[in-house]
Each structure stands twice: as structure tokens, then as C-alpha cells.
Amino acid sequence: MKKSVWIFLASLSFIILLLPACKQDEDIVSPLTTDDVSGDHTADNAQNDLLNNWIYEVMSSYYYWNEEVSLPDSSGEEPEDYFYSLINDADEFSYITDDYEGLMEEFSGVYSSMGYSPAFGLLSASNEVFIVVEYVYPDSPADRAGLERGDIILAIDGETLNTENYYELYGQSQYMVTLAAYDEAEGINPTDQTISLFAEVIETDPVLYKEVKTAAGKKVGYMVYTEFISGENEEWLNNLGSTLDEFAQANVREVIIDLRYNPGGEIYTAQYFASALAPVNVVNSEEVLVKFDYNTLLESSIVAYEGDDSENLVSKFVSNGHNLNLSRIYFLTGSGTASASELLINGLKPYMDVVMIGEHTVGKYYGSWVIPDLAEPARHDWAIMPIVLKYTNAEGVTDFSEGLTPDYPVEDNLLDAKPFGDESDPLLATALDLISGGLSARLKSRESFKPYQELGNPLKIKKNKLFIDDSLVPEIE
């Protein structure tokens, strides 16, 4: 795999080539170099010292709060402990891993998986956990085994899930699940149905579902979009463009984008998507989608080498051959809608009528770079994702720490999940009612409240980032 630095807007996702070897100047960020470690250390301590020095070089140069970064001590402190000791109190998103290649496979959309997206819930007044299936990728192991959206898993390999074991059991490469049924009066109870699942390398096309509907005589395009990834050869980006072309050919004038389970992705893909939805005059005039703000040293380096209009500083609408020329767009959102999803919504708001239906989004307006060891050959397999920037839309909107607020709040109760496209789905039904000319009196009767507490999904937390295509970003000599 090509060595590069991936940029994420903590819950955005974009790949960007690291700014290598800058000139040595007090106003210019120094290159990422680490002196050889020597001294009277054990082999483990020596490796920890090397890693900690590497972490320091990266964080002191690129971290958004770089002025707070302190030197590592010489005691061979564990790298994870040292890294997290540097994190600002406002930073919930910076991350470190000792498996760079595995991390990048997860972000590529081609990786080993059973092919279903889990939501983890906690039953009230207990430590018992259940998994409810958000969606299943077509032709994945889970799909072939018969797992469906809304299925509830209460045990894995016969072991009841709880707060201590649920993610370890879920993370295995093969297991048998015990399904459960939910009843409003009886709660969640196991059934005698079991399914065996095996992970394999799958391709995860983020256009999970698409359909042209009709509401009050109007053609409506509906799409479920799970992640902002372009694919290794832009196959997913091309499929997104083809889907939007299908909407155009069907004379669609209203569009509903379902981002309920979308944790983020590439900023390049978010830019591409926004440019295909926005009014054509906005695209043709290359208006600002979002602007990026870095620490003082990093921003001065970008300006010095690339100028004030660098694509590292601003992302603009760009014509890509696909454009629906919409004046209004509907987004379905959930508690896991983050990063690039939020950038798409927030970036479009200054230019068109953006209607949000569902739940508050995550609230991630910071960005990270995935930074591996850039030495040749690499000295280790670690990578860090430090927050390096904050973004704003063209009107300066940022700092939405409580998430973006829906115009029409409707909870997404997965214990009563409907198939995608089912018009009894409360969120989709609300959008269709609005398109038909106004909310009906049935809205209150279709409100759905979650009778459980949501638990975090570590994989989606890692994917709550934003990448930029590194081919768009020039190297700095």
C-alpha cells in the first residue's frame, strides 16, 4: 500500500499527502524525523522511546493544539499512554493504533467482514447488551446466511452479551448468533433461531439502496448511503454518479438522502456528492463548500508553499458531469450520522433549502490525518490520527458540538426497523409527507421512541473521519 497521510474530519473522511520535508525555519513546520534511539534501555524501552519520539514530532508539528504538546520522558513510557497524555480536553477524536495496514483496509471499503452493520443497545436496569442489525450488504456472508435489517442478536456462541464481553464476542471472525424477538410488553427475549456467520473479504458499495418513488405526482429519488468512500479505482464514486444520473433520467425533482448510519468518509467524495446535488450556478461559480483552519505553524506552512487558495485550506464545488440542480434536499439523520455526512449537510446549507429529518447528528467538525511512519523502510506499523484542523461552511458555521439539529425530530427505533424504502418508516414517511405538501396528522402516531440506551461502536468511531484524495494535494518540497 502506498505510504501517505490520510486526512479525516473527525467524522469526515479525506486522504491527503503529508506535507514532507519543509525548510528549517522557525515559522515553518519541521519535517517528521526521529533520531536513532540509544542509551541503556531494554529492547522494549528502546522501541517505546522511538515510538514516543515519533509521536512527539508528529503532534508538536501537526496537532491542532500543538502548543500544549510536551516532550516524552526517558522511562520507556507505553506509546498509547504517552499519546493520550497529550490530548486536549476538547479532543474526543484523536486515535492511535499499532496496525496501520489493517486500519487502511477498514477505510478502503474492501476488508474482512461478515457484512452487517451492528448497533449496540443496553437493556434498561441491567448490564445485558443486544445487537440490532442496521443493514446488511448484498451477497455478504450475513446476507447469504439470512440475516436481515432489524434482526436482534442476544447471544454469540451461546454466551449472553453484556457490557464486559459484547465487542470482543462480536469482533471474532466466526461465530453463531442467537436471535431474539422484541415485544413492547415483554421486552427482548431469545428465540430458538440461530445463524452461523463467517467473515470474508467483501466489497462494501456505499450506495446500499436506491429507488425512485412518487409522492403527490412528484418523482422522488431515495438513496441509502452508508459511507463516503470512492473505492480503490473510484468504482464506488462512479456508482454514486450513475445513481444520480438515474435519478436525473427519471425526472426526479425531489431527493431524499438517508445518512442515518453513515459515520463519514472522504472529503473528495463529499465534495463530489455536494457538487452533484447543488444548484448548477453554485457549482459553475465554484463557490466555497468548506474552509479549513489549522494550528498557526501548519497553516503558515501551507500558505507559504501552496498559497492562500490551497485546496488544503478550502474545498469548493467542482463540476463533475453529474448535477441534479436541486433547490431543496432532504436528509434523514441518526445519532451516528457524522463527519463527512455533517460536512455535506452543513456545506450545502448556505446554497439551498436543506431539510433534516430524524435525530441530532454526532457533532464532529474537527479533522484528522492518519499518519504512519514515513521512514523508508518503515520502523514500525503504528499510525496516529491526531486532530489537525477544524472546518466551517461558507457562512462560518462550526462548533456544533451537540450535533446538527433536525428540522423535524423523529427517533430511529431499530427495534421496530422497517426495510429500506418502506413508506411506514417514520423518517421516510415524514419526508414524503413534506414533499406531498405538508405534514399529515399521522406524524404523531408514527413517532418512535427508543426503549434502550445506545452503546458506542468502536469501528464506526474510527471511521468518524474525513479523507481527501491525495492526488489533489501537491507535495511541498
C-alpha positions as CSV (number, residue, x, y, z in Angstrom):
1,M,0.0,0.0,0.0
2,K,1.2,3.5,-0.9
3,K,2.6,5.4,2.1
4,S,0.5,8.5,2.6
5,V,-1.2,10.5,5.2
6,W,-5.0,10.3,5.3
7,I,-6.9,13.3,6.5
8,F,-10.2,12.9,8.3
9,L,-12.5,15.5,9.6
10,A,-13.3,13.7,12.8
11,S,-16.3,12.2,11.3
12,L,-15.3,13.4,7.9
13,S,-13.1,11.3,5.7
14,F,-10.4,12.5,3.3
15,I,-7.0,11.4,2.2
16,I,-4.2,13.9,1.9
17,L,-0.5,13.5,1.2
18,L,1.6,14.5,4.2
19,L,3.5,17.8,3.9
20,P,7.0,16.3,3.8
21,A,10.4,17.9,4.4
22,C,9.7,21.5,5.0
23,K,12.5,24.0,5.2
24,Q,14.0,24.5,8.7
25,D,12.7,27.9,9.7
26,E,11.0,29.0,12.9
27,D,7.9,29.8,11.0
28,I,7.8,26.6,9.1
29,V,6.8,23.2,10.5
30,S,9.8,20.9,10.8
31,P,9.9,17.5,8.9
32,L,8.8,14.3,10.6
33,T,12.2,12.8,11.6
34,T,13.2,10.9,14.6
35,D,16.8,10.4,15.8
36,D,18.0,6.9,16.4
37,V,17.3,5.8,19.9
38,S,20.4,5.0,22.0
39,G,21.2,4.5,25.6
40,D,21.0,1.9,28.4
41,H,17.5,0.6,27.7
42,T,15.9,-2.8,27.2
43,A,14.8,-3.6,23.7
44,D,11.2,-2.8,24.7
45,N,12.1,0.5,26.2
46,A,14.2,1.4,23.2
47,Q,11.3,0.7,20.9
48,N,8.9,2.7,23.1
49,D,11.4,5.6,23.1
50,L,11.5,5.5,19.3
51,L,7.7,5.5,19.1
52,N,7.3,8.2,21.6
53,N,9.8,10.5,19.9
54,W,7.9,9.9,16.6
55,I,4.6,10.7,18.3
56,Y,6.1,13.9,19.7
57,E,7.5,15.0,16.3
58,V,4.1,14.5,14.7
59,M,2.0,16.0,17.5
60,S,4.2,19.1,18.0
61,S,4.0,19.9,14.3
62,Y,0.5,18.9,13.2
63,Y,-1.8,18.6,16.3
64,Y,-4.4,21.4,16.4
65,W,-3.4,22.1,20.0
66,N,0.3,21.6,19.3
67,E,1.4,24.3,21.7
68,E,0.3,22.0,24.6
69,V,2.4,19.0,23.5
70,S,5.2,18.1,25.9
71,L,8.3,16.0,25.4
72,P,8.2,12.4,26.3
73,D,10.1,11.3,29.4
74,S,13.0,8.8,29.1
75,S,11.4,6.0,31.0
76,G,10.2,4.0,28.1
77,E,6.5,5.0,28.7
78,E,4.0,3.0,26.7
79,P,3.2,4.8,23.4
80,E,-0.5,4.7,23.9
81,D,-0.2,6.2,27.4
82,Y,2.1,8.9,26.1
83,F,-0.1,9.7,23.1
84,Y,-3.3,10.1,25.2
85,S,-1.5,12.2,27.8
86,L,-1.0,14.8,25.1
87,I,-4.7,15.0,24.1
88,N,-6.6,18.3,24.7
89,D,-9.7,18.2,26.9
90,A,-11.8,19.2,24.0
91,D,-10.5,16.4,21.8
92,E,-12.7,13.3,21.8
93,F,-11.5,12.0,18.4
94,S,-7.7,11.6,18.2
95,Y,-6.7,8.0,17.9
96,I,-3.6,5.7,17.8
97,T,-3.2,2.1,16.5
98,D,-0.4,-0.4,16.1
99,D,-2.0,-1.8,12.9
100,Y,-1.7,0.8,10.1
101,E,-2.4,-1.6,7.3
102,G,-5.5,-3.1,9.0
103,L,-6.8,0.4,9.6
104,M,-6.5,1.4,6.0
105,E,-8.2,-1.7,4.8
106,E,-11.2,-0.8,7.0
107,F,-11.3,2.6,5.4
108,S,-11.0,1.3,1.8
109,G,-14.3,-0.4,1.7
110,V,-12.7,-3.8,0.9
111,Y,-12.0,-5.7,4.0
112,S,-12.8,-8.9,6.0
113,S,-16.3,-8.7,7.4
114,M,-19.5,-10.6,7.9
115,G,-21.2,-7.9,6.1
116,Y,-23.7,-6.5,8.6
117,S,-23.7,-3.2,10.5
118,P,-24.4,-3.5,14.2
119,A,-26.0,-1.1,16.6
120,F,-25.3,-2.0,20.2
121,G,-28.0,-1.4,22.8
122,L,-28.2,-1.7,26.6
123,L,-31.3,-3.1,28.2
124,S,-32.6,-0.9,31.0
125,A,-31.7,-1.7,34.6
126,S,-29.2,-4.3,33.6
127,N,-25.8,-4.8,32.0
128,E,-27.2,-7.0,29.3
129,V,-26.4,-5.9,25.7
130,F,-28.1,-6.7,22.4
131,I,-27.1,-6.1,18.8
132,V,-29.7,-4.9,16.3
133,V,-28.8,-5.1,12.6
134,E,-28.8,-1.6,10.9
135,Y,-28.3,-3.1,7.5
136,V,-26.8,-6.0,5.6
137,Y,-24.6,-5.7,2.5
138,P,-25.9,-7.7,-0.5
139,D,-24.2,-11.0,-1.2
140,S,-22.2,-10.8,2.0
141,P,-21.8,-13.8,4.4
142,A,-24.6,-12.2,6.6
143,D,-26.9,-11.8,3.6
144,R,-26.3,-15.4,2.5
145,A,-27.0,-16.7,6.0
146,G,-30.3,-14.9,6.1
147,L,-29.6,-12.0,8.5
148,E,-31.8,-9.0,7.9
149,R,-32.2,-5.4,8.9
150,G,-33.8,-5.2,12.3
151,D,-32.8,-8.7,13.4
152,I,-31.8,-8.8,17.1
153,I,-28.9,-10.7,18.5
154,L,-28.9,-11.5,22.2
155,A,-26.1,-14.1,22.4
156,I,-22.9,-15.2,20.5
157,D,-21.7,-18.8,20.7
158,G,-24.3,-19.3,23.4
159,E,-22.9,-16.6,25.6
160,T,-25.3,-13.8,26.6
161,L,-23.9,-10.4,25.6
162,N,-23.1,-7.9,28.4
163,T,-21.1,-4.7,28.9
164,E,-17.9,-6.7,29.5
165,N,-17.9,-9.1,26.6
166,Y,-20.1,-7.7,23.8
167,Y,-17.5,-6.2,21.5
168,E,-14.9,-8.9,22.0
169,L,-17.5,-11.6,21.1
170,Y,-18.8,-9.5,18.1
171,G,-15.2,-9.0,16.8
172,Q,-14.5,-12.7,16.2
173,S,-14.0,-13.9,12.6
174,Q,-16.7,-16.6,13.0
175,Y,-19.5,-17.4,15.5
176,M,-23.1,-18.5,15.9
177,V,-25.7,-15.9,16.9
178,T,-28.9,-16.4,18.8
179,L,-31.7,-14.2,17.6
180,A,-34.2,-12.6,19.7
181,A,-37.7,-11.1,19.4
182,Y,-38.9,-7.8,20.8
183,D,-42.4,-7.1,22.2
184,E,-43.3,-3.8,23.7
185,A,-44.8,-5.5,26.8
186,E,-42.4,-8.5,27.1
187,G,-39.2,-6.7,26.1
188,I,-36.4,-8.7,24.3
189,N,-36.4,-12.4,24.6
190,P,-34.3,-15.1,22.9
191,T,-35.8,-17.4,20.3
192,D,-34.7,-20.8,19.2
193,Q,-33.3,-19.4,15.9
194,T,-29.5,-19.4,15.4
195,I,-27.4,-18.3,12.5
196,S,-23.7,-19.2,11.8
197,L,-21.6,-16.4,10.4
198,F,-18.1,-16.4,8.9
199,A,-16.1,-13.3,7.9
200,E,-14.6,-13.0,4.5
201,V,-13.2,-10.2,2.3
202,I,-16.2,-8.3,0.9
203,E,-16.7,-5.1,-1.1
204,T,-19.0,-2.6,0.5
205,D,-20.6,-0.4,-2.1
206,P,-22.0,2.6,0.0
207,V,-25.0,3.0,-2.3
208,L,-26.8,0.4,-0.3
209,Y,-30.3,1.1,-1.6
210,K,-31.9,3.3,-4.3
211,E,-35.4,3.8,-5.6
212,V,-37.5,6.3,-7.5
213,K,-40.8,6.9,-5.7
214,T,-43.8,9.0,-6.4
215,A,-45.3,11.5,-3.9
216,A,-48.3,13.6,-4.9
217,G,-47.4,13.1,-8.5
218,K,-43.8,14.1,-7.9
219,K,-40.8,11.9,-8.8
220,V,-38.7,11.4,-5.7
221,G,-35.2,9.9,-5.6
222,Y,-34.4,7.9,-2.4
223,M,-31.0,6.7,-1.6
224,V,-29.4,5.0,1.5
225,Y,-25.7,6.0,1.6
226,T,-23.5,4.3,4.2
227,E,-20.0,5.8,3.9
228,F,-18.2,8.4,1.9
229,I,-15.6,6.2,0.1
230,S,-14.6,6.4,-3.5
231,G,-13.1,2.9,-3.9
232,E,-9.6,1.9,-4.9
233,N,-10.4,2.7,-8.6
234,E,-13.2,5.1,-7.9
235,E,-15.7,2.3,-8.5
236,W,-18.0,3.5,-5.7
237,L,-17.7,7.1,-6.8
238,N,-18.7,6.1,-10.3
239,N,-21.6,4.1,-9.0
240,L,-22.8,7.1,-6.9
241,G,-22.6,9.2,-10.1
242,S,-24.6,6.6,-12.0
243,T,-27.3,6.5,-9.3
244,L,-27.7,10.3,-9.5
245,D,-27.8,10.1,-13.3
246,E,-30.6,7.5,-13.0
247,F,-32.5,10.0,-10.8
248,A,-32.0,12.7,-13.4
249,Q,-33.2,10.4,-16.2
250,A,-36.3,9.6,-14.2
251,N,-37.0,13.4,-14.0
252,V,-36.6,13.4,-10.2
253,R,-37.0,16.8,-8.7
254,E,-37.0,15.9,-5.0
255,V,-34.3,13.8,-3.4
256,I,-34.0,12.1,0.0
257,I,-30.6,11.0,1.1
258,D,-30.6,8.5,4.0
259,L,-27.5,9.1,6.2
260,R,-28.8,7.5,9.4
261,Y,-25.9,5.1,9.6
262,N,-23.2,7.0,7.8
263,P,-20.1,7.7,10.0
264,G,-18.2,9.7,7.4
265,G,-15.7,9.3,4.6
266,E,-13.6,11.1,2.0
267,I,-14.0,14.8,1.7
268,Y,-13.3,14.3,-2.0
269,T,-16.4,12.1,-2.1
270,A,-18.4,14.6,0.0
271,Q,-17.3,17.4,-2.4
272,Y,-18.3,15.2,-5.4
273,F,-21.7,14.4,-3.9
274,A,-22.4,18.1,-2.9
275,S,-21.5,19.2,-6.4
276,A,-24.0,16.8,-7.9
277,L,-26.8,18.0,-5.7
278,A,-26.3,21.8,-5.5
279,P,-27.8,24.4,-7.8
280,V,-25.8,24.4,-11.1
281,N,-24.9,28.1,-10.7
282,V,-23.2,27.4,-7.4
283,V,-21.2,24.6,-8.9
284,N,-20.2,26.6,-12.1
285,S,-19.1,29.5,-10.0
286,E,-17.0,27.2,-7.8
287,E,-18.5,28.5,-4.5
288,V,-16.9,27.5,-1.2
289,L,-18.1,24.2,0.3
290,V,-16.0,24.4,3.5
291,K,-12.9,26.1,4.8
292,F,-10.2,24.5,7.0
293,D,-8.4,26.1,10.0
294,Y,-5.1,24.6,11.3
295,N,-2.6,25.4,14.0
296,T,-0.5,28.6,13.3
297,L,2.6,26.8,12.3
298,L,0.9,24.3,9.9
299,E,-1.3,27.0,8.3
300,S,1.7,29.2,7.7
301,S,3.5,26.3,6.1
302,I,0.5,25.6,3.8
303,V,0.2,29.3,2.8
304,A,4.0,29.6,2.3
305,Y,4.2,26.6,-0.1
306,E,0.8,26.5,-1.7
307,G,-0.7,30.0,-1.4
308,D,-3.9,31.3,0.2
309,D,-6.1,29.4,-2.3
310,S,-4.6,26.0,-1.5
311,E,-7.0,23.0,-1.6
312,N,-5.7,22.2,1.9
313,L,-7.4,25.4,3.0
314,V,-10.7,25.4,1.2
315,S,-12.9,22.8,-0.6
316,K,-15.1,24.2,-3.4
317,F,-17.9,22.9,-5.5
318,V,-16.5,21.4,-8.7
319,S,-18.3,20.3,-11.9
320,N,-18.0,16.5,-12.3
321,G,-20.5,15.7,-15.0
322,H,-23.4,15.0,-12.6
323,N,-25.8,17.6,-11.4
324,L,-29.4,17.5,-10.4
325,N,-29.6,21.3,-9.9
326,L,-31.8,21.0,-6.8
327,S,-33.2,23.9,-4.8
328,R,-34.1,21.6,-1.9
329,I,-32.7,18.4,-0.4
330,Y,-34.0,16.1,2.4
331,F,-31.5,14.3,4.7
332,L,-32.5,11.5,7.1
333,T,-30.1,11.6,10.1
334,G,-29.5,9.5,13.2
335,S,-27.4,9.5,16.3
336,G,-24.5,8.0,14.3
337,T,-24.6,10.5,11.4
338,A,-21.2,12.1,11.5
339,S,-18.2,13.7,9.8
340,A,-18.4,13.8,6.0
341,S,-22.2,13.4,6.4
342,E,-22.3,16.5,8.6
343,L,-19.9,18.3,6.2
344,L,-22.2,17.6,3.3
345,I,-25.3,18.9,5.1
346,N,-23.6,21.9,6.6
347,G,-21.7,22.7,3.4
348,L,-25.0,22.8,1.4
349,K,-27.0,24.9,3.8
350,P,-25.8,28.3,2.5
351,Y,-26.9,27.5,-1.0
352,M,-30.2,25.6,-0.9
353,D,-33.1,24.6,1.3
354,V,-31.7,21.7,3.4
355,V,-34.3,19.8,5.4
356,M,-33.1,17.4,8.2
357,I,-35.4,14.7,9.5
358,G,-34.5,12.4,12.3
359,E,-32.1,12.8,15.2
360,H,-29.3,15.1,16.2
361,T,-26.0,14.2,14.4
362,V,-22.8,13.4,16.2
363,G,-21.2,16.9,16.1
364,K,-17.8,16.4,14.6
365,Y,-16.3,19.4,12.9
366,Y,-12.6,18.6,13.5
367,G,-10.3,16.8,11.1
368,S,-7.5,14.3,11.5
369,W,-4.7,13.0,9.4
370,V,-3.8,9.3,9.5
371,I,-0.1,9.4,9.8
372,P,2.1,6.3,9.6
373,D,5.9,6.1,9.9
374,L,7.1,7.8,6.7
375,A,10.7,6.5,7.1
376,E,11.9,4.1,4.3
377,P,11.8,1.4,5.3
378,A,9.2,2.0,8.0
379,R,10.4,1.3,11.5
380,H,7.1,0.3,12.9
381,D,3.5,-0.5,12.0
382,W,1.9,2.2,14.1
383,A,-0.3,5.1,12.9
384,I,-1.9,8.1,14.6
385,M,-4.9,10.1,13.8
386,P,-4.4,13.4,15.5
387,I,-6.9,16.3,15.2
388,V,-5.2,18.7,12.9
389,L,-8.0,21.1,11.8
390,K,-11.4,22.5,12.2
391,Y,-13.8,23.2,9.4
392,T,-16.5,25.8,8.8
393,N,-19.0,26.2,6.0
394,A,-19.2,29.3,3.7
395,E,-21.1,31.2,6.4
396,G,-18.7,30.3,9.1
397,V,-20.9,27.7,10.8
398,T,-18.8,25.4,13.0
399,D,-18.6,24.3,16.7
400,F,-21.9,22.4,16.6
401,S,-20.7,20.1,19.4
402,E,-24.3,19.0,20.2
403,G,-24.7,17.9,16.5
404,L,-26.7,19.4,13.7
405,T,-30.3,19.8,14.8
406,P,-33.1,18.2,12.7
407,D,-35.9,20.4,11.4
408,Y,-38.3,17.5,12.1
409,P,-37.2,15.4,15.1
410,V,-38.1,11.7,14.7
411,E,-36.3,8.9,16.6
412,D,-35.0,5.9,14.7
413,N,-36.1,2.9,16.8
414,L,-34.3,-0.1,15.4
415,L,-36.3,-2.5,17.5
416,D,-39.1,-1.6,15.1
417,A,-36.9,-1.2,12.0
418,K,-38.6,-1.2,8.6
419,P,-37.0,-2.4,5.3
420,F,-35.3,0.4,3.4
421,G,-37.9,2.1,1.1
422,D,-40.9,1.0,3.3
423,E,-43.1,4.1,3.5
424,S,-44.2,3.2,7.0
425,D,-40.6,4.0,8.2
426,P,-41.2,7.1,10.4
427,L,-38.3,9.1,8.9
428,L,-39.0,8.3,5.3
429,A,-42.8,8.8,5.8
430,T,-42.1,12.3,7.2
431,A,-40.0,13.3,4.2
432,L,-42.7,12.0,1.8
433,D,-45.4,13.9,3.6
434,L,-43.4,17.1,3.4
435,I,-42.8,16.6,-0.3
436,S,-46.6,15.9,-0.8
437,G,-47.4,19.3,0.6
438,G,-47.2,19.2,4.3
439,L,-47.0,17.0,7.4
440,S,-50.1,14.9,7.9
441,A,-51.8,14.5,11.3
442,R,-50.4,11.0,11.3
443,L,-46.9,12.2,12.3
444,K,-47.5,12.0,16.0
445,S,-48.9,8.5,15.7
446,R,-45.7,7.4,13.9
447,E,-43.2,8.8,16.4
448,S,-41.0,6.1,17.6
449,F,-39.1,6.2,20.9
450,K,-36.0,4.1,21.7
451,P,-36.7,1.8,24.7
452,Y,-33.0,1.2,25.2
453,Q,-29.7,3.0,25.7
454,E,-27.3,3.2,22.7
455,L,-23.7,2.0,23.1
456,G,-20.8,3.2,21.0
457,N,-19.5,1.2,18.1
458,P,-15.6,1.3,18.1
459,L,-15.3,0.6,14.4
460,K,-17.7,3.5,13.5
461,I,-15.9,5.8,15.9
462,K,-12.6,5.1,14.0
463,K,-14.5,5.7,10.8
464,N,-15.9,9.1,12.0
465,K,-13.3,10.8,9.9
466,L,-12.9,12.5,6.5
467,F,-10.3,11.7,3.8
468,I,-9.1,13.8,0.8
469,D,-7.8,12.2,-2.3
470,D,-4.0,12.7,-2.1
471,S,-3.8,13.3,-5.9
472,L,-5.5,16.6,-5.3
473,V,-2.8,17.9,-3.0
474,P,0.6,19.0,-4.2
475,E,3.7,17.9,-2.5
476,I,5.8,20.5,-0.6
477,E,9.5,20.5,-1.4
